[in-house]
Amino acid sequence: MRTISILGLPILAALAASAPAAAATVSPTGVRFPQVAINADGATVVAWERRTRSAFAIEARAGSSPLKLGRTRRLTSRGYQPQVAIGADGTKAVMWMQLGARGTRSLRVAVARPGHHFGRGQLVDRRRANIAPVGLAVAPSGRVVAIWQRSASMLGFALAGRGHAFGRPRNLATTGGGATIAVDPRDGTVLVAYGTRPTFAPPSNQRVAVRTLSRSGSAFSAPLLLSAGTGSFFDARPVAISGPGGSGVAFTLTGDPYALSLARRHADGSWAAAERIAIANYGEAVFPVGLRATLPSDGSAVAAWTIDSQSSGLGGSVSSRTVASIASPSAPFGMPQALTPTGTRHYGTPAVASAGGEAFVASAEPHGPVLLATRSAGASSFVTTSLPAAGDGDVLLAAAGRHVVAVYQRGDRLRLTVVR
């Protein structure tokens, strides 16, 4: 099979010239699955799971700026899979899942209104089903939107107006598994992207769907299908994206070859036709995974993903590298550029964010450096720097307004770096 070209960067030279950024330790030991959110004023919230003697607790810190966080607050002594969000007005929210008796699971959300600490976790849903958090959004009005899996094939949502408790849980969409959430900063519209249930009559595939909720609406729109229902694709892997330039959905359609695309939402609520990011045909047992994207304010788009090489006989990842592609304003996506050295292995998916016309891509190697690639406004390439000398393999980015922060784990603690 033919492998698409990758434009190499002077990665080693860039790394040698870089200096680690200053970072603050923001958690106790024993944390995992961290989450972070920031608003345009710099107000920040971080949350994580933390090992206790008999379970995992959900803890959070919040403050008026990334480096002025309040004390650690335990939101529950038994919880999993935290999700966080913060609104333009400073409203903060943390969502998690709890296990109950006789196979029940519950979904809870704790909210901190501006100037207040987090309240008790509100029970949003309880079922004997595979409940799992998807994401949170906070509208400019302070309304909190919670999205979760009500079952293996059903998404649910609930709304909590400012100063009010969550309303009843409602079904949102039937899915083929997996969903993501984003907020359009231009008008506060919430996007939920997901793959439809696959069809079994030829051609057997999923389609990419998106539903939207306006900042004052009480129900999501009808689904809009962003991918065609024909072709040799097997499943859809969409992710809702946003940035100062707007919002959209980036998606991977698996098959031979894989196809990576991006559909943008216009300011008037209509959608542009999907743009092709790449046709990925890397060869046997080599796949593009973890597509992420952002939309800077200059009208460009930046997409990043991992090229994962797997063992054809034993399974599992052998090596991986992060690549990215830039679409200049009114131009198609360019050739993918390598952001990490070959022959390494990175955890998870790349983290992508933008502030103004700048874009950032972060990737982490287990027990190795956390790498940050920066694309300056108007530039057609990236400059790569190293944050710590060694991390634990996870990294996240959060951005709003002119603020960008990175969080990663090191020594079983959470570290926070102000990128911009």
Residue pairs with C-beta under 8 A, 6 or more apart in sequence:
1 281
1 282
1 283
1 284
2 281
3 281
3 282
3 283
3 286
4 278
4 279
4 280
4 281
4 282
4 335
4 336
5 335
5 336
6 307
6 323
6 335
6 336
6 337
6 338
7 335
7 336
7 337
7 338
8 337
8 338
9 337
9 338
9 339
9 381
9 382
9 384
11 338
11 339
11 340
11 341
11 384
12 341
14 383
14 384
14 385
15 369
15 371
15 384
15 385
15 386
18 384
18 385
18 386
19 385
20 386
20 387
20 388
20 389
21 372
21 385
21 387
21 417
21 418
21 419
22 417
22 418
23 387
23 388
23 415
23 416
23 417
24 67
24 415
24 416
24 417
25 413
25 414
25 415
25 416
26 46
26 61
26 69
26 407
26 414
26 415
26 416
27 34
27 46
27 48
27 50
27 59
27 61
27 72
27 413
27 414
28 50
28 59
28 72
28 413
29 411
29 412
29 413
30 50
30 51
30 412
31 48
31 49
31 50
31 51
31 59
31 409
31 412
31 413
31 414
32 48
32 49
32 50
32 51
32 56
32 409
33 48
33 49
33 81
33 82
34 46
34 47
34 48
34 394
34 396
34 407
34 409
34 414
35 46
35 47
35 48
35 82
35 83
35 84
35 94
35 396
36 44
36 45
36 46
36 47
36 84
36 396
36 398
36 405
36 407
36 416
37 44
37 45
37 84
37 85
37 86
37 92
37 398
38 44
38 45
38 66
38 86
38 398
38 399
38 400
38 403
38 405
39 86
39 87
39 88
39 90
39 400
39 401
40 88
40 400
40 401
40 402
40 403
41 64
41 88
41 90
41 401
42 64
42 65
42 66
42 401
42 403
43 62
43 63
43 64
43 65
43 86
43 90
43 92
44 62
44 63
44 65
44 66
44 69
44 86
44 398
44 405
45 60
45 61
45 62
45 84
45 85
45 86
45 92
45 94
45 112
46 60
46 61
46 62
46 69
46 84
46 407
46 414
46 416
47 58
47 59
47 60
47 61
47 75
47 82
47 84
47 94
48 58
48 59
48 60
48 82
48 414
49 56
49 57
49 58
49 79
49 80
49 81
49 82
50 56
50 57
50 58
50 59
52 77
55 77
55 78
56 78
56 79
56 80
57 74
57 75
57 76
57 77
57 78
57 79
58 74
58 75
58 76
58 79
58 80
58 82
58 94
58 96
59 72
59 73
59 74
59 75
60 72
60 73
60 75
60 82
60 84
60 94
60 110
60 118
61 69
61 70
61 71
61 72
61 73
62 69
62 70
62 92
62 112
62 118
63 69
63 70
66 403
66 405
66 416
66 418
67 416
67 418
70 117
73 117
73 118
75 94
75 96
75 110
75 118
75 121
76 96
76 98
76 108
76 121
78 98
78 99
79 96
79 97
79 98
79 108
79 121
80 96
80 97
80 98
80 99
81 96
81 97
81 132
81 133
82 94
82 95
82 96
82 133
83 94
83 95
83 96
83 133
83 134
83 135
83 136
84 92
84 93
84 94
84 95
84 136
85 92
85 93
85 135
85 136
85 137
85 138
85 144
86 92
86 93
86 138
87 138
87 139
87 140
87 142
87 144
88 138
88 140
89 114
89 138
89 140
89 141
89 142
89 162
90 114
90 115
91 111
91 112
91 113
91 114
91 138
91 142
91 144
91 162
92 111
92 112
92 118
92 138
93 109
93 110
93 111
93 112
93 136
93 138
93 144
93 146
94 109
94 110
94 118
94 136
95 107
95 108
95 109
95 124
95 133
95 135
95 136
95 146
95 148
96 107
96 108
96 121
96 133
97 105
97 106
97 107
97 108
97 131
97 132
97 133
97 148
98 105
98 106
98 108
99 105
100 106
100 126
102 128
103 128
104 126
104 127
104 128
105 126
105 127
105 128
105 129
105 130
105 131
106 123
106 124
106 125
106 126
106 131
107 123
107 124
107 125
107 126
107 131
107 133
107 146
107 148
107 156
107 169
108 121
108 122
108 123
108 124
109 121
109 122
109 124
109 136
109 144
109 146
109 160
109 166
110 118
110 119
110 120
110 121
110 122
111 118
111 119
111 122
111 144
111 160
112 118
112 119
113 142
113 162
113 163
114 142
122 160
122 165
122 166
124 146
124 148
124 158
124 166
124 169
125 131
125 148
125 150
125 156
125 158
125 169
127 150
127 151
129 150
129 151
129 152
130 149
130 151
130 152
131 148
131 149
131 150
131 151
132 148
132 149
133 148
133 149
134 147
134 148
134 149
134 155
134 179
134 180
134 181
134 192
135 147
135 179
135 180
135 181
136 144
136 145
136 146
136 147
136 181
137 144
137 145
137 147
137 181
137 182
137 183
137 190
138 144
138 145
138 183
139 145
139 183
139 188
139 190
139 215
140 188
140 215
141 161
141 162
141 188
141 215
141 216
142 161
142 162
142 163
143 159
143 160
143 161
143 162
143 215
144 159
144 160
144 166
145 157
145 158
145 159
145 181
145 190
145 213
146 157
146 158
146 159
146 160
146 166
147 155
147 156
147 157
147 172
147 179
147 181
147 192
148 155
148 156
148 157
149 155
149 156
149 179
150 156
150 169
150 171
152 177
153 174
153 175
153 176
153 177
153 197
154 171
154 172
154 173
154 174
154 175
155 171
155 172
155 173
155 174
155 175
155 179
155 192
155 194
156 169
156 170
156 171
156 172
157 169
157 170
157 172
157 192
157 213
157 220
158 166
158 167
158 168
158 169
158 170
159 166
159 167
159 218
160 166
160 167
170 219
172 192
172 211
172 220
173 179
173 192
173 194
173 209
173 211
173 220
173 223
174 196
174 197
175 194
175 195
175 196
175 197
176 194
176 195
176 196
176 197
176 198
176 206
176 235
176 236
177 195
178 194
178 195
178 237
179 192
179 193
179 194
180 192
180 193
180 194
180 238
180 239
180 240
181 190
181 191
181 192
181 193
181 240
182 190
182 191
182 193
182 240
182 241
182 242
182 247
183 189
183 190
183 191
183 242
183 247
184 190
184 191
184 242
184 246
184 247
184 265
185 242
185 243
185 244
185 246
185 247
185 400
186 246
186 247
186 267
187 214
187 215
187 267
188 214
188 215
189 212
189 213
189 214
189 215
189 247
189 265
189 269
190 212
190 213
191 210
191 211
191 212
191 240
191 242
191 247
191 248
191 249
191 265
192 210
192 211
192 212
192 213
192 220
192 240
193 208
193 209
193 210
193 238
193 239
193 240
193 249
193 251
194 209
194 210
194 238
195 206
195 207
195 208
195 209
195 235
195 236
195 237
195 238
196 206
196 207
196 208
196 209
196 223
196 225
196 236
197 206
198 204
198 205
198 206
198 235
199 205
199 206
199 229
203 229
203 230
203 231
203 232
203 233
204 234
205 229
205 231
205 233
205 234
205 235
205 236
205 253
206 233
206 234
206 235
206 236
207 225
207 226
207 227
207 228
207 229
207 236
208 225
208 226
208 227
208 236
208 238
208 249
208 251
208 253
208 263
209 223
209 224
209 225
209 226
209 238
210 223
210 224
210 226
210 238
210 240
210 249
210 263
210 271
211 220
211 221
211 222
211 223
211 224
212 220
212 221
212 265
212 269
213 219
213 220
213 221
224 271
226 238
226 249
226 251
226 263
226 271
226 274
227 233
227 236
227 251
227 253
227 261
227 274
231 253
231 255
232 255
232 256
233 253
233 254
233 255
233 259
234 254
234 255
235 253
235 254
236 251
236 252
236 253
236 254
237 251
237 252
237 253
237 254
237 291
238 249
238 250
238 251
238 252
239 249
239 250
239 251
239 291
239 292
239 293
240 247
240 248
240 249
241 247
241 248
241 249
241 250
241 262
241 292
241 293
241 294
241 295
241 352
242 248
242 294
242 295
243 294
243 295
243 296
243 297
243 353
243 354
243 359
243 399
244 295
244 296
244 297
244 354
244 355
244 356
245 295
245 296
245 297
245 298
245 299
245 300
245 301
245 354
246 264
246 265
246 266
246 267
246 295
247 264
247 265
247 295
248 262
248 263
248 264
248 265
248 293
248 295
248 301
249 262
249 263
250 260
250 261
250 262
250 277
250 291
250 292
250 293
250 303
251 260
251 261
251 262
251 263
251 274
251 291
252 258
252 259
252 260
252 288
252 289
252 291
252 305
253 259
253 261
256 281
257 279
257 280
257 281
258 279
258 280
258 281
258 287
258 288
259 276
259 278
259 279
259 280
260 276
260 277
260 278
260 279
260 280
260 288
260 291
260 303
260 305
261 274
261 275
261 276
261 277
262 274
262 275
262 277
262 293
262 301
262 303
262 327
262 333
263 271
263 272
263 273
263 274
263 275
264 271
264 272
264 275
264 295
264 301
265 271
265 272
266 272
275 301
275 327
275 332
275 333
276 332
276 333
277 291
277 293
277 303
277 325
277 327
277 333
278 288
278 325
278 333
278 336
280 287
280 288
280 307
282 288
282 307
284 312
285 309
285 310
285 311
285 312
286 307
286 308
286 309
286 310
287 307
287 308
287 310
288 305
288 306
288 307
288 308
289 305
289 306
289 308
289 349
290 305
290 306
290 348
290 349
290 350
291 303
291 304
291 305
291 349
292 303
292 304
292 305
292 349
292 350
292 351
292 352
293 301
293 302
293 303
293 304
293 352
294 301
294 302
294 352
294 353
294 354
294 359
295 301
295 354
296 302
296 354
296 355
296 356
296 357
296 358
296 359
296 377
297 354
297 356
297 357
298 329
298 357
298 377
298 378
299 329
299 330
300 326
300 327
300 328
300 329
300 357
300 359
301 326
301 327
301 333
302 324
302 325
302 326
302 327
302 352
302 354
302 359
302 361
302 375
303 324
303 325
303 327
303 333
303 352
304 322
304 323
304 324
304 325
304 339
304 350
304 352
304 361
305 322
305 323
305 324
305 349
305 350
306 320
306 321
306 322
306 323
306 346
306 349
306 350
306 363
307 320
307 321
307 322
307 323
308 317
308 320
309 317
309 318
309 319
309 320
310 316
310 317
310 318
311 318
317 345
318 345
319 342
319 343
319 344
319 345
320 344
320 345
320 346
321 338
321 339
321 340
321 341
321 342
321 344
321 346
322 338
322 339
322 340
322 346
322 350
322 361
322 363
322 371
322 373
323 336
323 337
323 338
323 339
324 336
324 337
324 339
324 350
324 361
324 373
324 375
324 382
325 333
325 334
325 335
325 336
325 337
326 333
326 334
326 337
326 359
326 375
326 380
326 381
327 333
327 334
328 334
328 380
334 380
337 381
337 382
339 350
339 361
339 363
339 371
339 373
339 382
339 384
340 346
340 363
340 365
340 371
340 384
344 365
344 368
345 365
345 366
346 363
346 364
346 365
346 366
346 393
347 364
347 365
347 366
347 393
347 394
348 364
348 393
348 394
350 361
350 362
350 363
351 360
351 361
351 362
351 363
351 395
351 396
351 397
351 406
352 359
352 360
352 361
352 362
352 397
353 359
353 360
353 397
353 398
353 399
353 404
354 360
354 399
355 399
355 400
355 401
355 402
355 403
355 404
355 420
356 377
356 402
357 376
357 377
357 378
358 374
358 375
358 376
358 377
358 404
358 420
359 374
359 375
360 372
360 373
360 374
360 375
360 397
360 399
360 404
360 419
360 420
361 372
361 373
361 375
361 382
362 370
362 371
362 372
362 373
362 387
362 395
362 396
362 397
362 406
363 370
363 371
363 373
363 395
364 370
364 371
364 391
364 392
364 393
364 394
364 395
364 408
365 371
365 391
365 393
366 392
366 393
367 390
367 391
367 392
367 393
368 390
368 391
369 386
369 387
369 388
369 389
369 390
369 391
370 386
370 387
370 388
370 391
370 395
370 406
370 408
371 384
371 385
371 386
371 387
372 384
372 385
372 386
372 387
372 406
372 419
373 382
373 383
373 384
373 385
374 382
374 383
374 384
374 385
375 381
375 382
376 383
387 395
387 406
387 408
387 417
388 408
388 410
388 415
390 410
391 408
391 409
391 410
391 415
392 408
392 409
392 410
392 411
392 412
393 409
394 408
394 409
395 406
395 407
395 408
396 406
396 407
396 408
397 404
397 405
397 406
397 419
398 404
398 405
398 407
399 405
399 420
402 420
403 418
403 420
404 418
404 419
404 420
405 416
405 417
405 418
405 419
406 416
406 417
406 419
407 414
407 415
407 416
407 417
408 414
408 415
408 417
409 415
